[in-house]
């Protein structure tokens, strides 16, 4: 039995970024249960409870954590049964792609006492408005942090030995030693292992590396670490291997890590210079013109400090959104018939027992 913890969406420099269509693929799953209903109706609890039941049966479970609050779930997948549950509400609104045959909507909102909820209409509207304002503020800070990140990278870019970088990529590709199985159509998935959440910056990378071969590409220039990972991914896809592309939380157009399941190989990027514990290490910092780079150290340090402050402010805003979300949950929880939710849960669980 294995557990896997990922994020299917993220709070990025460009706002909320969704990879839900990669994670919940109707072509790969026999059944997708789409949970609908407002905050506090029990969607995350429903999924946690179902996952716990599957664990008791020694089945593997993939946990898709919520990027707003990593303690909540946006979904679960049980690969052995080829079934999934997913929160189908905003900001990652999901509707059936293959209704009935694969997708099924479970409307937990049906167990709400809407008449009782109407009494709190104005408070709910005000709370939602405040929460929306906080998200917009958080995204502005993240957007600014993304701009500063690109400025830092533009400085590093000047001092990379492009020829040595190309040689490093070719060396890594040679070390892959993977046979050509291009007769098979490779599957490409995109998702996140790390996220900016209401509980701070959360990473599941260490867990993902357990019991796997791990290579590391080291360097503070995320343009080049991403390009290195892209070349690895492109080569394995060309040869027919499945790949999981883990995107950078702030700038999801760049890669942070790559996993090649058929090689049991994780290739991670790291800005630290810890080199022990990895099967292979590729040091991009080592192919930089550090002598000339030193003339820009003060500018880089100032930008790094600014970047850190912007991220800190964004995380504070995200933390505030959680308080208002919890307030919304109280309104809904107090009007819910959870006995009805339990009956719904049991009617689905019995299908898999």
C-alpha positions as CSV (number, residue, x, y, z in Angstrom):
1,X,0.0,0.0,0.0
2,X,1.3,3.5,-0.9
3,X,0.2,7.0,-0.2
4,X,0.8,9.9,-2.6
5,X,0.3,13.5,-1.7
6,X,0.0,16.2,-4.3
7,X,-1.7,19.5,-5.3
8,X,-3.8,19.7,-8.4
9,X,-4.0,23.5,-8.3
10,X,-2.0,26.3,-6.9
11,X,-1.9,30.0,-5.9
12,X,0.6,31.4,-8.4
13,X,1.9,34.7,-9.8
14,X,-0.9,34.5,-12.4
15,X,-3.7,33.7,-9.9
16,X,-5.2,30.3,-9.3
17,X,-3.7,27.7,-11.7
18,X,-5.5,24.4,-12.2
19,X,-4.1,21.0,-13.3
20,X,-7.3,19.1,-12.5
21,X,-7.8,17.9,-16.0
22,X,-4.5,16.2,-15.9
23,X,-5.0,14.6,-12.4
24,X,-8.6,13.5,-12.9
25,X,-8.5,12.0,-16.4
26,X,-11.8,10.2,-17.4
27,X,-9.9,8.1,-19.8
28,X,-7.9,6.5,-17.0
29,X,-10.6,6.2,-14.4
30,X,-13.7,3.9,-14.3
31,X,-15.7,6.3,-12.1
32,X,-15.3,9.9,-10.9
33,X,-17.6,11.2,-8.1
34,X,-17.9,15.0,-8.3
35,X,-18.8,16.4,-5.0
36,X,-20.9,19.6,-5.0
37,X,-22.0,21.9,-2.2
38,X,-20.9,25.0,-0.3
39,X,-18.3,25.3,2.4
40,X,-18.9,23.1,5.5
41,X,-21.2,20.5,3.8
42,X,-18.6,17.8,4.4
43,X,-16.9,17.3,1.0
44,X,-13.3,17.0,2.4
45,X,-14.5,14.9,5.4
46,X,-16.4,12.6,3.0
47,X,-13.2,12.0,1.0
48,X,-11.0,11.6,4.1
49,X,-13.4,9.0,5.4
50,X,-13.5,7.1,2.2
51,X,-9.7,7.1,1.9
52,X,-9.5,5.8,5.5
53,X,-11.8,2.9,4.5
54,X,-9.6,2.1,1.5
55,X,-6.4,2.1,3.6
56,X,-8.0,-0.5,5.9
57,X,-8.3,-2.7,2.8
58,X,-4.5,-2.1,2.1
59,X,-5.3,-0.2,-1.1
60,X,-3.1,2.7,-2.3
61,X,-4.6,6.2,-2.1
62,X,-3.5,9.4,-3.8
63,X,-4.4,12.5,-1.7
64,X,-5.0,15.7,-3.6
65,X,-4.6,18.5,-1.1
66,X,-6.3,21.9,-1.3
67,X,-3.9,24.7,-2.2
68,X,-5.9,27.2,-0.1
69,X,-5.8,25.0,3.0
70,X,-3.6,21.9,2.7
71,X,-5.4,20.3,5.6
72,X,-8.5,19.9,3.4
73,X,-8.7,17.7,0.4
74,X,-9.7,18.6,-3.2
75,X,-9.8,15.0,-4.1
76,X,-8.7,11.4,-3.7
77,X,-7.8,8.7,-6.2
78,X,-7.9,5.0,-5.5
79,X,-5.7,3.6,-8.4
80,X,-6.4,0.0,-7.8
81,X,-10.2,0.5,-8.2
82,X,-9.7,3.3,-10.8
83,X,-12.1,5.6,-8.9
84,X,-11.8,9.1,-7.8
85,X,-13.6,11.7,-5.7
86,X,-13.2,15.4,-6.5
87,X,-14.4,18.7,-5.1
88,X,-16.2,20.2,-8.1
89,X,-16.8,23.7,-6.7
90,X,-15.0,27.0,-7.4
91,X,-12.3,27.9,-8.1
92,X,-11.8,24.5,-9.8
93,X,-15.4,24.0,-11.0
94,X,-15.7,20.5,-12.5
95,X,-18.7,19.2,-14.4
96,X,-19.2,15.7,-15.9
97,X,-17.3,15.0,-19.1
98,X,-18.8,11.5,-19.6
99,X,-22.0,11.7,-17.5
100,X,-23.2,8.4,-16.1
101,X,-20.6,6.2,-17.8
102,X,-17.8,7.7,-15.8
103,X,-18.8,10.9,-14.0
104,X,-21.4,11.1,-11.2
105,X,-22.4,14.2,-9.3
106,X,-23.0,13.9,-5.5
107,X,-24.8,17.0,-4.3
108,X,-24.1,17.3,-0.6
109,X,-25.8,20.7,-0.8
110,X,-29.1,18.7,-1.0
111,X,-28.8,18.1,2.7
112,X,-28.8,21.8,3.6
113,X,-31.7,23.5,5.2
114,X,-31.8,26.4,2.7
115,X,-34.7,28.2,4.6
116,X,-32.5,28.3,7.7
117,X,-29.5,29.4,5.7
118,X,-31.4,32.3,4.2
119,X,-31.4,34.0,7.6
120,X,-27.6,34.5,7.2
121,X,-27.7,35.6,3.6
122,X,-26.2,39.1,4.1
123,X,-23.4,37.8,6.5
124,X,-22.5,35.1,3.9
125,X,-22.4,37.6,1.1
126,X,-20.2,40.0,3.2
127,X,-17.9,37.1,4.3
128,X,-17.5,35.9,0.7
129,X,-16.7,39.5,-0.5
130,X,-14.0,39.9,2.2
131,X,-12.5,36.5,1.3
132,X,-12.4,37.4,-2.4
133,X,-10.7,40.7,-1.6
134,X,-8.0,38.9,0.4
135,X,-7.4,36.4,-2.4
136,X,-7.0,39.3,-4.9
137,X,-4.5,40.9,-2.5
138,X,-2.5,37.7,-2.1
139,X,-2.4,37.2,-5.9
140,X,-1.1,40.8,-6.3
141,X,1.8,40.0,-3.9
142,X,2.5,36.7,-5.7
143,X,2.4,38.5,-9.1
144,X,5.0,41.0,-7.8
145,X,7.1,38.2,-6.4
146,X,7.0,36.5,-9.8
147,X,8.3,39.6,-11.4
148,X,11.2,39.9,-8.9
149,X,11.9,36.2,-9.4
150,X,12.3,36.8,-13.1
151,X,14.6,39.8,-12.5
152,X,16.8,37.6,-10.3
153,X,16.9,34.9,-13.0
154,X,17.8,37.5,-15.7
155,X,20.9,38.4,-13.7
156,X,21.9,34.8,-13.2
157,X,21.2,34.1,-16.9
158,X,24.1,36.4,-18.0
159,X,26.7,34.2,-16.2
160,X,25.7,30.7,-17.3
161,X,28.2,28.9,-19.6
162,X,25.6,27.8,-22.2
163,X,28.0,25.3,-23.8
164,X,28.7,23.5,-20.5
165,X,25.0,23.5,-19.7
166,X,24.3,21.7,-22.9
167,X,27.0,19.2,-22.1
168,X,25.5,18.7,-18.7
169,X,22.1,18.0,-20.1
170,X,23.5,15.5,-22.6
171,X,25.4,13.8,-19.8
172,X,22.2,13.4,-17.8
173,X,20.3,12.0,-20.8
174,X,23.1,9.4,-21.4
175,X,22.9,8.4,-17.8
176,X,19.2,7.7,-18.1
177,X,20.0,4.5,-20.0
178,X,16.4,4.0,-21.0
179,X,15.4,1.7,-23.8
180,X,13.3,3.0,-26.7
181,X,9.7,2.0,-26.1
182,X,8.2,4.6,-28.4
183,X,5.7,2.1,-29.7
184,X,3.8,2.9,-26.5
185,X,1.9,6.2,-26.3
186,X,3.3,8.0,-23.2
187,X,1.1,9.6,-20.6
188,X,2.0,13.1,-19.5
189,X,0.6,14.5,-16.3
190,X,1.1,18.0,-14.7
191,X,0.6,18.8,-11.0
192,X,2.3,20.3,-8.0
193,X,4.2,18.8,-5.0
194,X,4.6,22.2,-3.3
195,X,2.2,25.1,-2.6
196,X,1.6,28.5,-1.1
197,X,-1.3,27.8,1.4
198,X,-3.1,29.4,4.2
199,X,-0.8,27.3,6.5
200,X,2.4,28.6,4.9
201,X,4.5,27.0,2.2
202,X,3.9,23.3,2.1
203,X,6.0,20.7,0.4
204,X,5.4,17.0,-0.3
205,X,8.6,16.5,-2.2
206,X,10.5,14.6,0.5
207,X,7.6,12.1,0.8
208,X,7.6,11.7,-3.0
209,X,11.3,10.8,-3.0
210,X,11.0,8.0,-0.5
211,X,11.9,4.5,-1.9
212,X,12.8,6.1,-5.2
213,X,15.9,6.8,-7.1
214,X,16.6,10.5,-6.8
215,X,18.7,12.8,-9.0
216,X,19.2,16.5,-8.1
217,X,19.8,19.5,-10.3
218,X,21.2,22.2,-8.1
219,X,21.2,26.0,-8.8
220,X,19.5,29.2,-7.9
221,X,18.6,30.0,-11.5
222,X,15.1,28.4,-11.9
223,X,15.2,29.2,-15.7
224,X,18.0,26.7,-16.2
225,X,16.9,24.1,-13.6
226,X,13.6,24.1,-15.4
227,X,15.2,23.8,-18.8
228,X,17.3,20.9,-17.5
229,X,14.2,19.1,-16.3
230,X,12.4,19.8,-19.5
231,X,15.2,18.2,-21.5
232,X,15.0,15.1,-19.3
233,X,11.2,14.9,-19.6
234,X,11.3,15.5,-23.4
235,X,13.8,12.7,-23.9
236,X,11.9,10.1,-21.8
237,X,8.6,11.0,-23.5
238,X,10.3,10.7,-27.0
239,X,11.3,7.1,-26.0
240,X,7.7,6.3,-24.8
241,X,8.0,6.7,-21.1
242,X,5.2,8.2,-18.9
243,X,6.2,11.3,-17.0
244,X,4.8,13.3,-14.2
245,X,5.7,17.0,-14.5
246,X,5.7,18.9,-11.2
247,X,5.3,22.6,-11.8
248,X,6.9,25.5,-9.8
249,X,4.2,26.9,-7.5
250,X,5.0,30.6,-8.2
251,X,5.7,30.2,-11.9
252,X,3.9,27.1,-13.2
253,X,5.2,27.6,-16.7
254,X,8.5,26.2,-15.3
255,X,9.3,22.7,-14.0
256,X,10.3,22.1,-10.4
257,X,10.6,18.3,-10.4
258,X,10.1,15.4,-12.9
259,X,9.1,11.8,-12.0
260,X,9.5,8.9,-14.5
261,X,7.4,6.0,-13.0
262,X,8.8,3.2,-15.2
263,X,12.4,4.1,-14.1
264,X,11.3,4.8,-10.5
265,X,13.3,8.0,-10.9
266,X,12.6,11.4,-9.3
267,X,14.6,14.3,-10.7
268,X,14.3,17.3,-8.4
269,X,15.5,20.8,-8.5
270,X,17.1,22.3,-5.4
271,X,18.5,25.7,-4.5
272,X,20.5,24.3,-1.6
273,X,23.9,22.8,-2.1
274,X,23.3,19.6,-0.1
275,X,24.7,16.9,-2.4
276,X,24.5,13.7,-0.3
277,X,21.7,11.2,-0.6
278,X,21.3,11.6,-4.3
279,X,22.2,9.0,-7.0
280,X,23.3,11.8,-9.3
281,X,23.9,15.6,-8.8
282,X,24.1,18.1,-11.6
283,X,25.4,21.5,-10.3
284,X,24.4,24.4,-12.5
285,X,25.9,26.9,-10.0
286,X,29.3,25.2,-10.8
287,X,29.0,26.3,-14.5
288,X,28.4,29.9,-13.7
289,X,31.0,32.7,-14.1
290,X,31.0,33.4,-10.3
291,X,33.8,36.0,-10.5
292,X,31.6,38.4,-12.6
293,X,28.5,37.4,-10.8
294,X,30.0,38.8,-7.6
295,X,29.7,42.3,-9.0
296,X,25.9,41.9,-8.9
297,X,25.6,40.2,-5.5
298,X,24.3,43.3,-3.7
299,X,21.5,43.7,-6.3
300,X,20.6,40.0,-6.1
301,X,20.5,40.1,-2.3
302,X,18.3,43.1,-2.3
303,X,15.9,41.4,-4.8
304,X,15.9,38.2,-2.7
305,X,15.0,40.2,0.3
306,X,12.2,41.9,-1.6
307,X,11.0,38.6,-3.0
308,X,10.9,37.1,0.6
309,X,8.9,40.0,1.9
310,X,6.3,39.8,-1.0
311,X,5.9,36.0,-0.4
312,X,5.5,36.7,3.3
313,X,2.8,39.2,2.7
314,X,1.0,36.8,0.3
315,X,1.0,34.0,2.8
316,X,-0.4,36.4,5.5
317,X,-3.3,37.2,3.2
318,X,-3.9,33.5,2.4
319,X,-3.9,32.8,6.2
320,X,-6.6,35.4,6.6
321,X,-8.8,33.8,3.9
322,X,-8.8,30.7,6.0
323,X,-10.4,32.5,9.0
324,X,-13.3,33.8,6.7
325,X,-13.7,30.4,5.1
326,X,-14.1,28.8,8.6
327,X,-16.7,31.4,9.4
328,X,-18.6,30.5,6.2
329,X,-18.4,26.8,7.2
330,X,-20.1,27.6,10.5
331,X,-23.2,29.0,8.7
332,X,-23.4,25.9,6.5
333,X,-22.6,23.3,9.2
334,X,-25.4,24.6,11.5
335,X,-27.9,24.0,8.7
336,X,-26.7,20.6,7.5
337,X,-28.4,17.2,7.9
338,X,-25.3,15.1,8.3
339,X,-27.3,11.9,8.8
340,X,-28.3,12.3,5.1
341,X,-24.6,12.7,4.2
342,X,-23.7,9.6,6.1
343,X,-26.4,7.6,4.3
344,X,-25.1,8.9,1.0
345,X,-21.5,7.9,2.0
346,X,-22.6,4.4,3.0
347,X,-24.5,3.9,-0.3
348,X,-21.3,4.5,-2.2
349,X,-19.0,2.6,0.1
350,X,-21.1,-0.5,-0.2
351,X,-20.2,-0.6,-3.9
352,X,-16.6,-1.3,-3.1
353,X,-16.9,-3.7,-0.1
